[in-house]
């Protein structure tokens, strides 16, 4: 019975230790590579090129390209964040109530053109219209069979 309890305790301890969270040192990634690409200068592999052109120079170019891509990604991330904040600001502006501007108007209202006593369109600053002089009404023209 003791042996069974001891085995079960050891199994549980092994399970807990194997599925625990990783230690902080396991997630460490240095900002720069820890080994120099110049160490590959002494590589003794055969090939048509010398070790510098075969190992060192491609590694240096790769690191430079990755650095440039990282900077581009950071710039694009900053641009996307700026656009996101602009969109958020625009959405907040659309939610805000719009205050009325100007004056009230009515569709097809010509009251400001023609004088009428108590007209709705006449304001206190409107100038009175001049009275027209009398003119005879023009005679109506008759169309006699011309199809007009």
OpenMM code with the backbone's topology and positions (N, CA, C; nanometers):
from openmm import Vec3, app, unit

residues = "UNK UNK UNK UNK UNK UNK UNK UNK UNK UNK UNK UNK UNK UNK UNK UNK UNK UNK UNK UNK UNK UNK UNK UNK UNK UNK UNK UNK UNK UNK UNK UNK UNK UNK UNK UNK UNK UNK UNK UNK UNK UNK UNK UNK UNK UNK UNK UNK UNK UNK UNK UNK UNK UNK UNK UNK UNK UNK UNK UNK UNK UNK UNK UNK UNK UNK UNK UNK UNK UNK UNK UNK UNK UNK UNK UNK UNK UNK UNK UNK UNK UNK UNK UNK UNK UNK UNK UNK UNK UNK UNK UNK UNK UNK UNK UNK UNK UNK UNK UNK UNK UNK UNK UNK UNK UNK UNK UNK UNK UNK UNK UNK UNK UNK UNK UNK UNK UNK UNK UNK UNK UNK UNK UNK UNK UNK UNK UNK UNK UNK UNK UNK UNK UNK UNK UNK UNK UNK UNK UNK UNK UNK UNK UNK UNK UNK UNK UNK".split()
positions = [
    Vec3(0.0821, -0.1182, 0.0000),
    Vec3(0.0000, 0.0000, 0.0000),
    Vec3(0.0868, 0.1248, 0.0000),
    Vec3(0.1926, 0.1229, 0.0792),
    Vec3(0.2837, 0.2370, 0.0833),
    Vec3(0.3545, 0.2549, -0.0500),
    Vec3(0.3881, 0.1437, -0.1093),
    Vec3(0.4573, 0.1496, -0.2372),
    Vec3(0.3675, 0.2141, -0.3439),
    Vec3(0.2384, 0.1826, -0.3443),
    Vec3(0.1439, 0.2385, -0.4393),
    Vec3(0.1276, 0.3883, -0.4157),
    Vec3(0.1184, 0.4310, -0.2924),
    Vec3(0.1090, 0.5740, -0.2600),
    Vec3(0.2366, 0.6479, -0.3016),
    Vec3(0.3509, 0.5880, -0.2790),
    Vec3(0.4774, 0.6489, -0.3151),
    Vec3(0.4897, 0.6647, -0.4664),
    Vec3(0.4467, 0.5638, -0.5417),
    Vec3(0.4517, 0.5699, -0.6877),
    Vec3(0.3554, 0.6769, -0.7394),
    Vec3(0.2359, 0.6822, -0.6833),
    Vec3(0.1388, 0.7818, -0.7292),
    Vec3(0.1859, 0.9237, -0.6966),
    Vec3(0.2496, 0.9432, -0.5828),
    Vec3(0.3031, 1.0746, -0.5474),
    Vec3(0.4151, 1.1131, -0.6426),
    Vec3(0.5006, 1.0173, -0.6760),
    Vec3(0.6105, 1.0460, -0.7680),
    Vec3(0.5573, 1.0769, -0.9083),
    Vec3(0.4540, 1.0069, -0.9529),
    Vec3(0.3952, 1.0337, -1.0834),
    Vec3(0.3325, 1.1736, -1.0872),
    Vec3(0.2619, 1.2094, -0.9815),
    Vec3(0.2001, 1.3420, -0.9761),
    Vec3(0.3066, 1.4508, -0.9733),
    Vec3(0.4132, 1.4310, -0.8981),
    Vec3(0.5218, 1.5301, -0.8923),
    Vec3(0.5879, 1.5426, -1.0290),
    Vec3(0.6107, 1.4300, -1.0963),
    Vec3(0.6692, 1.4348, -1.2300),
    Vec3(0.5782, 1.5058, -1.3285),
    Vec3(0.4487, 1.4811, -1.3192),
    Vec3(0.3536, 1.5468, -1.4075),
    Vec3(0.3520, 1.6976, -1.3832),
    Vec3(0.3517, 1.7382, -1.2584),
    Vec3(0.3490, 1.8808, -1.2248),
    Vec3(0.4778, 1.9490, -1.2703),
    Vec3(0.5901, 1.8848, -1.2491),
    Vec3(0.7165, 1.9458, -1.2890),
    Vec3(0.7323, 1.9515, -1.4404),
    Vec3(0.6791, 1.8533, -1.5111),
    Vec3(0.6964, 1.8523, -1.6569),
    Vec3(0.5997, 1.9482, -1.7264),
    Vec3(0.4864, 1.9812, -1.6672),
    Vec3(0.3879, 2.0690, -1.7299),
    Vec3(0.3799, 2.2058, -1.6629),
    Vec3(0.4785, 2.2427, -1.5918),
    Vec3(0.4795, 2.3731, -1.5273),
    Vec3(0.5101, 2.4840, -1.6267),
    Vec3(0.5084, 2.6061, -1.5816),
    Vec3(0.5401, 2.7187, -1.6690),
    Vec3(0.6901, 2.7233, -1.6923),
    Vec3(0.7326, 2.7695, -1.8098),
    Vec3(0.8765, 2.7749, -1.8374),
    Vec3(0.9438, 2.8810, -1.7510),
    Vec3(1.0669, 2.8558, -1.7210),
    Vec3(1.1436, 2.9510, -1.6413),
    Vec3(1.1721, 3.0754, -1.7247),
    Vec3(1.2034, 3.1853, -1.6597),
    Vec3(1.2277, 3.3115, -1.7292),
    Vec3(1.3489, 3.3015, -1.8208),
    Vec3(1.4490, 3.2227, -1.7827),
    Vec3(1.5699, 3.2113, -1.8633),
    Vec3(1.5424, 3.1365, -1.9934),
    Vec3(1.4397, 3.0527, -1.9973),
    Vec3(1.4099, 2.9790, -2.1190),
    Vec3(1.3519, 3.0692, -2.2270),
    Vec3(1.2921, 3.1817, -2.1922),
    Vec3(1.2324, 3.2724, -2.2884),
    Vec3(1.3249, 3.3861, -2.3283),
    Vec3(1.4493, 3.3828, -2.2864),
    Vec3(1.5420, 3.4922, -2.3149),
    Vec3(1.5886, 3.4866, -2.4587),
    Vec3(1.5767, 3.5994, -2.5289),
    Vec3(1.6282, 3.6114, -2.6655),
    Vec3(1.7148, 3.7357, -2.6699),
    Vec3(1.8425, 3.7214, -2.6941),
    Vec3(1.9286, 3.8397, -2.6974),
    Vec3(1.8965, 3.9274, -2.8173),
    Vec3(1.9241, 4.0583, -2.8044),
    Vec3(1.8960, 4.1529, -2.9121),
    Vec3(1.9915, 4.1326, -3.0286),
    Vec3(2.1131, 4.0961, -3.0003),
    Vec3(2.2110, 4.0719, -3.1058),
    Vec3(2.2552, 3.9264, -3.0982),
    Vec3(2.3000, 3.8702, -3.2093),
    Vec3(2.3473, 3.7310, -3.2048),
    Vec3(2.4649, 3.7165, -3.1082),
    Vec3(2.4701, 3.6038, -3.0417),
    Vec3(2.5746, 3.5831, -2.9414),
    Vec3(2.7063, 3.5378, -3.0020),
    Vec3(2.6997, 3.4794, -3.1208),
    Vec3(2.8227, 3.4352, -3.1873),
    Vec3(2.8450, 3.5184, -3.3133),
    Vec3(2.9698, 3.5518, -3.3353),
    Vec3(3.0069, 3.6309, -3.4513),
    Vec3(3.0086, 3.5447, -3.5776),
    Vec3(2.9631, 3.6004, -3.6904),
    Vec3(2.9721, 3.5229, -3.8146),
    Vec3(3.1167, 3.5034, -3.8599),
    Vec3(3.2075, 3.5802, -3.8031),
    Vec3(3.3487, 3.5674, -3.8404),
    Vec3(3.4101, 3.4373, -3.7911),
    Vec3(3.3430, 3.3694, -3.6968),
    Vec3(3.3924, 3.2391, -3.6518),
    Vec3(3.3845, 3.1358, -3.7633),
    Vec3(3.2947, 3.1592, -3.8609),
    Vec3(3.2830, 3.0671, -3.9746),
    Vec3(3.3961, 3.0845, -4.0756),
    Vec3(3.4820, 3.1811, -4.0506),
    Vec3(3.5927, 3.2039, -4.1427),
    Vec3(3.6891, 3.0848, -4.1424),
    Vec3(3.6889, 3.0107, -4.0333),
    Vec3(3.7812, 2.8980, -4.0221),
    Vec3(3.7154, 2.7651, -4.0559),
    Vec3(3.5968, 2.7687, -4.1163),
    Vec3(3.5278, 2.6478, -4.1605),
    Vec3(3.6099, 2.5800, -4.2690),
    Vec3(3.6216, 2.4511, -4.2628),
    Vec3(3.7029, 2.3758, -4.3584),
    Vec3(3.6130, 2.2912, -4.4494),
    Vec3(3.5080, 2.3489, -4.5052),
    Vec3(3.4233, 2.2761, -4.5993),
    Vec3(3.4727, 2.3055, -4.7396),
    Vec3(3.4577, 2.2116, -4.8245),
    Vec3(3.4993, 2.2301, -4.9629),
    Vec3(3.3947, 2.3084, -5.0404),
    Vec3(3.4386, 2.3751, -5.1420),
    Vec3(3.3479, 2.4495, -5.2260),
    Vec3(3.4258, 2.5396, -5.3190),
    Vec3(3.3567, 2.5982, -5.4144),
    Vec3(3.4270, 2.6818, -5.5109),
    Vec3(3.4686, 2.8173, -5.4527),
    Vec3(3.4099, 2.8574, -5.3415),
    Vec3(3.4403, 2.9884, -5.2829),
    Vec3(3.5239, 2.9745, -5.1570),
    Vec3(3.5921, 3.0823, -5.1238),
    Vec3(3.6667, 3.0842, -4.9973),
    Vec3(3.5656, 3.0981, -4.8825),
    Vec3(3.6063, 3.0670, -4.7581),
    Vec3(3.5129, 3.0682, -4.6452),
    Vec3(3.4451, 3.2044, -4.6227),
    Vec3(3.5141, 3.3135, -4.6533),
    Vec3(3.4516, 3.4456, -4.6328),
    Vec3(3.3285, 3.4603, -4.7219),
    Vec3(3.3425, 3.4335, -4.8504),
    Vec3(3.2316, 3.4496, -4.9442),
    Vec3(3.1281, 3.3383, -4.9323),
    Vec3(3.1673, 3.2257, -4.8779),
    Vec3(3.0752, 3.1144, -4.8668),
    Vec3(2.9951, 3.1177, -4.7366),
    Vec3(3.0530, 3.1680, -4.6263),
    Vec3(2.9866, 3.1615, -4.4969),
    Vec3(2.9666, 3.2983, -4.4317),
    Vec3(3.0732, 3.3781, -4.4239),
    Vec3(3.0689, 3.5018, -4.3454),
    Vec3(2.9828, 3.6075, -4.4134),
    Vec3(3.0137, 3.6369, -4.5391),
    Vec3(2.9435, 3.7446, -4.6080),
    Vec3(2.7925, 3.7176, -4.6213),
    Vec3(2.7478, 3.5969, -4.6579),
    Vec3(2.6028, 3.5725, -4.6619),
    Vec3(2.5358, 3.5898, -4.5260),
    Vec3(2.6048, 3.5513, -4.4197),
    Vec3(2.5482, 3.5680, -4.2847),
    Vec3(2.5338, 3.7155, -4.2504),
    Vec3(2.6343, 3.7964, -4.2836),
    Vec3(2.6262, 3.9402, -4.2572),
    Vec3(2.5126, 4.0045, -4.3375),
    Vec3(2.4984, 3.9634, -4.4637),
    Vec3(2.3892, 4.0165, -4.5458),
    Vec3(2.2532, 3.9737, -4.4901),
    Vec3(2.2424, 3.8521, -4.4450),
    Vec3(2.1171, 3.8042, -4.3872),
    Vec3(2.0803, 3.8856, -4.2635),
    Vec3(2.1766, 3.9089, -4.1770),
    Vec3(2.1500, 3.9873, -4.0565),
    Vec3(2.1080, 4.1294, -4.0908),
    Vec3(2.1740, 4.1893, -4.1910),
    Vec3(2.1380, 4.3248, -4.2318),
    Vec3(1.9973, 4.3282, -4.2903),
    Vec3(1.9636, 4.2304, -4.3719),
    Vec3(1.8292, 4.2235, -4.4308),
    Vec3(1.7233, 4.2052, -4.3231),
    Vec3(1.7495, 4.1171, -4.2267),
    Vec3(1.6541, 4.0957, -4.1178),
    Vec3(1.6365, 4.2217, -4.0337),
    Vec3(1.7458, 4.2954, -4.0102),
    Vec3(1.7381, 4.4209, -3.9357),
    Vec3(1.6519, 4.5230, -4.0101),
    Vec3(1.6712, 4.5306, -4.1439),
    Vec3(1.5910, 4.6237, -4.2238),
    Vec3(1.4439, 4.5852, -4.2225),
    Vec3(1.4153, 4.4557, -4.2321),
    Vec3(1.2765, 4.4105, -4.2266),
    Vec3(1.2143, 4.4400, -4.0908),
    Vec3(1.2913, 4.4246, -3.9857),
    Vec3(1.2410, 4.4535, -3.8521),
    Vec3(1.2079, 4.6015, -3.8383),
    Vec3(1.2949, 4.6883, -3.8890),
    Vec3(1.2672, 4.8319, -3.8839),
    Vec3(1.1435, 4.8679, -3.9667),
    Vec3(1.1307, 4.8053, -4.0837),
    Vec3(1.0128, 4.8304, -4.1675),
    Vec3(0.8859, 4.7856, -4.0965),
    Vec3(0.8912, 4.6700, -4.0320),
    Vec3(0.7751, 4.6215, -3.9568),
    Vec3(0.7399, 4.7151, -3.8427),
    Vec3(0.8403, 4.7679, -3.7741),
    Vec3(0.8140, 4.8616, -3.6646),
    Vec3(0.7497, 4.9893, -3.7163),
    Vec3(0.8022, 5.0422, -3.8308),
    Vec3(0.7431, 5.1632, -3.8892),
    Vec3(0.5995, 5.1389, -3.9327),
    Vec3(0.5762, 5.0250, -3.9972),
    Vec3(0.4405, 4.9940, -4.0408),
    Vec3(0.3474, 4.9748, -3.9218),
    Vec3(0.3976, 4.9134, -3.8162),
    Vec3(0.3169, 4.8991, -3.6955),
    Vec3(0.2807, 5.0343, -3.6360),
    Vec3(0.3755, 5.1278, -3.6366),
    Vec3(0.3465, 5.2621, -3.5863),
    Vec3(0.2444, 5.3318, -3.6755),
    Vec3(0.2567, 5.3136, -3.8075),
    Vec3(0.1600, 5.3732, -3.8999),
    Vec3(0.0208, 5.3153, -3.8795),
    Vec3(0.0127, 5.1845, -3.8611),
    Vec3(-0.1166, 5.1210, -3.8385),
    Vec3(-0.1770, 5.1693, -3.7067),
    Vec3(-0.0943, 5.1853, -3.6045),
    Vec3(-0.1449, 5.2362, -3.4769),
    Vec3(-0.1970, 5.3787, -3.4921),
    Vec3(-0.1249, 5.4611, -3.5686),
    Vec3(-0.1697, 5.5990, -3.5906),
    Vec3(-0.3017, 5.6008, -3.6674),
    Vec3(-0.3137, 5.5161, -3.7697),
    Vec3(-0.4396, 5.5090, -3.8446),
    Vec3(-0.5535, 5.4584, -3.7565),
    Vec3(-0.5227, 5.3621, -3.6717),
    Vec3(-0.6242, 5.3111, -3.5799),
    Vec3(-0.6742, 5.4184, -3.4848),
    Vec3(-0.5833, 5.5014, -3.4356),
    Vec3(-0.6269, 5.6090, -3.3461),
    Vec3(-0.7066, 5.7138, -3.4226),
    Vec3(-0.6721, 5.7378, -3.5511),
    Vec3(-0.7506, 5.8317, -3.6319),
    Vec3(-0.8910, 5.7778, -3.6561),
    Vec3(-0.9016, 5.6484, -3.6846),
    Vec3(-1.0330, 5.5882, -3.7069),
    Vec3(-1.1156, 5.5950, -3.5791),
    Vec3(-1.0535, 5.5672, -3.4665),
    Vec3(-1.1232, 5.5747, -3.3383),
    Vec3(-1.1729, 5.7163, -3.3128),
    Vec3(-1.0887, 5.8161, -3.3430),
    Vec3(-1.1286, 5.9553, -3.3247),
    Vec3(-1.2446, 5.9910, -3.4171),
    Vec3(-1.2404, 5.9419, -3.5410),
    Vec3(-1.3497, 5.9700, -3.6351),
    Vec3(-1.4798, 5.9047, -3.5890),
    Vec3(-1.4707, 5.7842, -3.5347),
    Vec3(-1.5906, 5.7173, -3.4846),
    Vec3(-1.6482, 5.7929, -3.3659),
    Vec3(-1.5627, 5.8435, -3.2786),
    Vec3(-1.6104, 5.9217, -3.1645),
    Vec3(-1.6735, 6.0519, -3.2112),
    Vec3(-1.6163, 6.1127, -3.3142),
    Vec3(-1.6734, 6.2363, -3.3676),
    Vec3(-1.8099, 6.2109, -3.4297),
    Vec3(-1.8287, 6.0956, -3.4926),
    Vec3(-1.9574, 6.0650, -3.5533),
    Vec3(-2.0644, 6.0394, -3.4481),
    Vec3(-2.0250, 5.9893, -3.3328),
    Vec3(-2.1219, 5.9639, -3.2264),
    Vec3(-2.1669, 6.0921, -3.1586),
    Vec3(-2.0855, 6.1965, -3.1646),
    Vec3(-2.1199, 6.3226, -3.0995),
    Vec3(-2.2348, 6.3882, -3.1744),
    Vec3(-2.3293, 6.4487, -3.1030),
    Vec3(-2.4406, 6.5152, -3.1711),
    Vec3(-2.3907, 6.6381, -3.2472),
    Vec3(-2.4507, 6.6613, -3.3628),
    Vec3(-2.4122, 6.7743, -3.4462),
    Vec3(-2.4978, 6.8941, -3.4068),
    Vec3(-2.4343, 7.0041, -3.3757),
    Vec3(-2.5087, 7.1233, -3.3364),
    Vec3(-2.5624, 7.1920, -3.4616),
    Vec3(-2.6836, 7.2471, -3.4531),
    Vec3(-2.7419, 7.3120, -3.5696),
    Vec3(-2.6677, 7.4401, -3.6048),
    Vec3(-2.6620, 7.4700, -3.7335),
    Vec3(-2.5975, 7.5919, -3.7792),
    Vec3(-2.6915, 7.6650, -3.8729),
    Vec3(-2.6671, 7.7932, -3.8968),
    Vec3(-2.7470, 7.8703, -3.9909),
    Vec3(-2.8844, 7.9012, -3.9361),
    Vec3(-2.9783, 7.9196, -4.0266),
    Vec3(-3.1156, 7.9523, -3.9860),
    Vec3(-3.2099, 7.8500, -4.0457),
    Vec3(-3.3306, 7.8491, -3.9935),
    Vec3(-3.4297, 7.7535, -4.0399),
    Vec3(-3.4693, 7.7873, -4.1830),
    Vec3(-3.5047, 7.6877, -4.2603),
    Vec3(-3.5468, 7.7104, -4.3980),
    Vec3(-3.6605, 7.6165, -4.4313),
    Vec3(-3.7307, 7.6518, -4.5382),
    Vec3(-3.8430, 7.5725, -4.5840),
    Vec3(-3.8235, 7.5500, -4.7324),
    Vec3(-3.8522, 7.4320, -4.7799),
    Vec3(-3.8367, 7.4001, -4.9210),
    Vec3(-3.9408, 7.4755, -5.0041),
    Vec3(-3.8973, 7.5335, -5.1145),
    Vec3(-3.9818, 7.6066, -5.2090),
    Vec3(-4.0514, 7.7255, -5.1431),
    Vec3(-3.9873, 7.7910, -5.0525),
    Vec3(-4.0427, 7.9097, -4.9885),
    Vec3(-3.9810, 8.0322, -5.0544),
    Vec3(-4.0647, 8.1130, -5.1189),
    Vec3(-4.0183, 8.2344, -5.1849),
    Vec3(-4.0614, 8.3590, -5.1086),
    Vec3(-4.0931, 8.3442, -4.9838),
    Vec3(-4.1432, 8.4576, -4.9070),
    Vec3(-4.0394, 8.5681, -4.8919),
    Vec3(-3.9122, 8.5376, -4.9065),
    Vec3(-3.8116, 8.6416, -4.8961),
    Vec3(-3.7982, 8.7201, -5.0267),
    Vec3(-3.8613, 8.6730, -5.1362),
    Vec3(-3.8593, 8.7464, -5.2630),
    Vec3(-3.9817, 8.8370, -5.2789),
    Vec3(-4.0961, 8.7956, -5.2306),
    Vec3(-4.2206, 8.8690, -5.2516),
    Vec3(-4.2700, 8.9221, -5.1185),
    Vec3(-4.3075, 9.0488, -5.1209),
    Vec3(-4.3536, 9.1119, -4.9985),
    Vec3(-4.4960, 9.0698, -4.9699),
    Vec3(-4.5157, 9.0237, -4.8508),
    Vec3(-4.6510, 8.9931, -4.8047),
    Vec3(-4.6561, 9.0291, -4.6576),
    Vec3(-4.7636, 9.0882, -4.6187),
    Vec3(-4.7768, 9.1295, -4.4792),
    Vec3(-4.7713, 9.0056, -4.3900),
    Vec3(-4.6793, 9.0065, -4.2948),
    Vec3(-4.6670, 8.8927, -4.2030),
    Vec3(-4.6038, 8.7711, -4.2672),
    Vec3(-4.5251, 8.7904, -4.3709),
    Vec3(-4.4601, 8.6779, -4.4369),
    Vec3(-4.3586, 8.6143, -4.3418),
    Vec3(-4.3499, 8.4831, -4.3479),
    Vec3(-4.2621, 8.4106, -4.2555),
    Vec3(-4.1160, 8.4381, -4.2852),
    Vec3(-4.0820, 8.4635, -4.4100),
    Vec3(-3.9421, 8.4808, -4.4476),
    Vec3(-3.8877, 8.6199, -4.4213),
    Vec3(-3.9726, 8.7175, -4.3908),
    Vec3(-3.9246, 8.8539, -4.3673),
    Vec3(-3.8684, 8.8655, -4.2274),
    Vec3(-3.7482, 8.9048, -4.2217),
    Vec3(-3.6848, 8.9251, -4.0925),
    Vec3(-3.6856, 9.0731, -4.0585),
    Vec3(-3.6358, 9.1105, -3.9446),
    Vec3(-3.6373, 9.2514, -3.9040),
    Vec3(-3.5434, 9.3377, -3.9876),
    Vec3(-3.4450, 9.2779, -4.0546),
    Vec3(-3.3473, 9.3564, -4.1302),
    Vec3(-3.3783, 9.3634, -4.2786),
    Vec3(-3.4887, 9.3053, -4.3217),
    Vec3(-3.5207, 9.3063, -4.4642),
    Vec3(-3.5686, 9.4446, -4.5050),
    Vec3(-3.5228, 9.4912, -4.6202),
    Vec3(-3.5621, 9.6230, -4.6701),
    Vec3(-3.6999, 9.6128, -4.7334),
    Vec3(-3.7824, 9.7141, -4.7161),
    Vec3(-3.9146, 9.7095, -4.7800),
    Vec3(-3.8985, 9.7196, -4.9305),
    Vec3(-3.9835, 9.6493, -5.0027),
    Vec3(-3.9756, 9.6494, -5.1485),
    Vec3(-4.0431, 9.7755, -5.2025),
    Vec3(-3.9867, 9.8262, -5.3110),
    Vec3(-4.0432, 9.9470, -5.3733),
    Vec3(-4.1724, 9.9100, -5.4443),
    Vec3(-4.2698, 10.0037, -5.4418),
    Vec3(-4.3961, 9.9797, -5.5100),
    Vec3(-4.3752, 9.9969, -5.6586),
    Vec3(-4.4417, 9.9134, -5.7348),
    Vec3(-4.4298, 9.9186, -5.8792),
    Vec3(-4.5206, 10.0281, -5.9352),
    Vec3(-4.4716, 10.0838, -6.0410),
    Vec3(-4.5553, 10.1797, -6.1141),
    Vec3(-4.6576, 10.1014, -6.1954),
    Vec3(-4.7756, 10.1695, -6.2224),
    Vec3(-4.8820, 10.1021, -6.2961),
    Vec3(-4.8395, 10.0832, -6.4394),
    Vec3(-4.8655, 9.9645, -6.4950),
    Vec3(-4.8409, 9.9390, -6.6355),
    Vec3(-4.9583, 9.8592, -6.6896),
    Vec3(-4.9952, 9.8882, -6.8135),
    Vec3(-5.1108, 9.8155, -6.8683),
    Vec3(-5.0743, 9.6687, -6.8906),
    Vec3(-5.1747, 9.5846, -6.8806),
    Vec3(-5.1523, 9.4427, -6.9048),
    Vec3(-5.1381, 9.4203, -7.0542),
    Vec3(-5.0448, 9.3390, -7.0961),
    Vec3(-5.0309, 9.3141, -7.2390),
    Vec3(-5.1505, 9.2348, -7.2917),
    Vec3(-5.1908, 9.2664, -7.4134),
    Vec3(-5.3042, 9.1965, -7.4741),
    Vec3(-5.2638, 9.0529, -7.5037),
    Vec3(-5.3599, 8.9662, -7.4868),
    Vec3(-5.3319, 8.8263, -7.5116),
    Vec3(-5.3322, 8.8013, -7.6616),
    Vec3(-5.2409, 8.7198, -7.7022),
    Vec3(-5.2314, 8.6884, -7.8427),
    Vec3(-5.3108, 8.5612, -7.8684),
    Vec3(-5.3857, 8.5668, -7.9747),
    Vec3(-5.4627, 8.4495, -8.0091),
    Vec3(-5.3906, 8.3732, -8.1179),
    Vec3(-5.3955, 8.2428, -8.1076),
    Vec3(-5.3382, 8.1614, -8.2148),
    Vec3(-5.4541, 8.1144, -8.3016),
    Vec3(-5.4465, 8.1494, -8.4267),
    Vec3(-5.5558, 8.1156, -8.5169),
    Vec3(-5.5084, 8.0058, -8.6108),
    Vec3(-5.5404, 7.8863, -8.5782),
    Vec3(-5.5158, 7.7721, -8.6643),
    Vec3(-5.3709, 7.7518, -8.7050),
    Vec3(-5.2832, 7.7982, -8.6355),
    Vec3(-5.1422, 7.7785, -8.6740),
    Vec3(-5.0808, 7.6615, -8.5970),
    Vec3(-5.1506, 7.6065, -8.5060),
    Vec3(-5.1002, 7.4912, -8.4318),
    Vec3(-5.0076, 7.5286, -8.3185),
    Vec3(-5.0112, 7.6507, -8.2847),
    Vec3(-4.9267, 7.6938, -8.1735),
    Vec3(-4.9949, 7.6732, -8.0422),
] * unit.nanometer
topology = app.Topology()
chain = topology.addChain("A")
for resn in residues:
    res = topology.addResidue(resn, chain)
    for name in ("N", "CA", "C"):
        topology.addAtom(name, app.Element.getBySymbol(name[0]), res)
